[in-house]
Amino acid sequence: MNKSSEHTVDALFVITLFLVFAISVVALTGTGASVYQSVVNKMSSNYSSRTSFSYIYNKVHQSDVDGLVSVGTYAGGDALVISEEIDNITYCTYLYEYDGKVKELFTRYGQDLDPEFGTDILDVKSFKITKVTDSLYRFDITPDKSVDETLFVHVRSMK
């Protein structure tokens, strides 16, 4: 009877030790997954913001010709207007905020298109453009789920 009792205690000890180990593994895995998900979300947000800011920066410099880049309005808010002439017809590219997104729209000058037709560039809470000087533009952007960010773009050619 005494040996049977010792084996029961040994078995309970092993089972208890296994349960503690199993609970620890589950808790550690859950914590690791939570941290990993947080890092992935932050990296995705940063990538999206940086890529979009780079896009805006390069879009301005791609069209950096005397007098083609200006600040205007579109869809009831600030817009960066980039003009270009193709086959003696003037076209405009608008970068503007509409319905929580920065959008790009390429259209013939003077043609009124619905702002929802623009291509989505970035999810935002706000998008403001200010012409600081004749050659410097300030973009105040609050990406979705992020803090305010400011992008300055210097236009090399001026009127």
ROVEXKOL-398075 format. One record per residue (C-alpha): x, y, z. Coordinates in steps of 0.1 Angstrom, whole numbers. Layout:
// ROVEXKOL-398075
R,px,py,pz
R,X,Y,Z
...
//
This chain:
// ROVEXKOL-398075
R,px,py,pz
R,0,0,0
R,29,23,8
R,45,18,-27
R,12,24,-44
R,8,57,-25
R,44,68,-36
R,36,60,-72
R,4,81,-70
R,24,110,-56
R,50,107,-83
R,24,105,-110
R,6,136,-96
R,39,155,-95
R,47,146,-131
R,12,156,-143
R,13,189,-123
R,48,196,-137
R,35,189,-173
R,5,212,-168
R,26,240,-155
R,49,236,-185
R,20,235,-209
R,4,266,-194
R,37,284,-195
R,41,275,-232
R,6,287,-241
R,11,320,-222
R,45,326,-238
R,32,318,-272
R,2,341,-268
R,25,369,-255
R,49,364,-284
R,21,364,-310
R,7,396,-295
R,41,414,-297
R,47,401,-332
R,14,414,-344
R,21,448,-328
R,55,449,-346
R,40,439,-379
R,12,465,-377
R,37,492,-368
R,60,482,-397
R,31,481,-421
R,19,516,-410
R,54,530,-413
R,59,514,-447
R,26,527,-460
R,34,563,-447
R,69,564,-460
R,60,550,-494
R,32,575,-498
R,54,604,-487
R,81,592,-511
R,54,591,-538
R,43,627,-532
R,79,639,-530
R,88,622,-563
R,56,633,-580
R,65,669,-573
R,101,665,-585
R,90,645,-616
R,71,676,-626
R,96,702,-614
R,94,725,-644
R,90,762,-642
R,54,771,-630
R,38,736,-634
R,35,729,-597
R,10,749,-576
R,-14,747,-547
R,-51,749,-554
R,-83,733,-543
R,-101,702,-553
R,-130,683,-538
R,-135,711,-513
R,-100,709,-498
R,-63,716,-504
R,-48,701,-535
R,-14,700,-552
R,-19,708,-589
R,6,696,-614
R,1,709,-649
R,15,695,-681
R,9,700,-718
R,5,670,-741
R,-1,676,-778
R,-11,713,-771
R,-37,702,-746
R,-32,711,-709
R,-38,683,-683
R,-37,685,-646
R,-27,659,-619
R,-44,666,-586
R,-32,653,-553
R,-60,658,-528
R,-78,644,-498
R,-113,629,-502
R,-133,606,-480
R,-103,599,-456
R,-78,591,-484
R,-52,611,-503
R,-60,606,-540
R,-44,613,-573
R,-65,623,-603
R,-52,630,-639
R,-76,649,-660
R,-79,675,-688
R,-76,711,-675
R,-110,725,-667
R,-128,691,-667
R,-148,685,-636
R,-146,649,-625
R,-161,633,-594
R,-133,633,-567
R,-140,596,-560
R,-126,587,-594
R,-91,594,-581
R,-66,567,-573
R,-61,560,-536
R,-26,568,-523
R,-28,569,-485
R,-55,565,-458
R,-54,598,-438
R,-72,617,-411
R,-61,650,-425
R,-41,664,-455
R,-31,700,-457
R,-8,717,-482
R,8,751,-477
R,30,771,-500
R,57,783,-477
R,78,802,-503
R,78,803,-541
R,98,771,-541
R,89,753,-508
R,57,733,-501
R,47,720,-468
R,25,689,-465
R,9,683,-431
R,-4,647,-431
R,-20,627,-404
R,-20,591,-416
R,-47,568,-404
R,-38,553,-370
R,-7,575,-367
R,6,608,-355
R,9,640,-375
R,38,641,-400
R,52,669,-420
R,68,667,-454
R,87,696,-470
R,93,695,-507
R,115,720,-524
R,108,728,-560
R,141,735,-578
R,127,756,-607
R,107,787,-600
R,87,812,-619
//
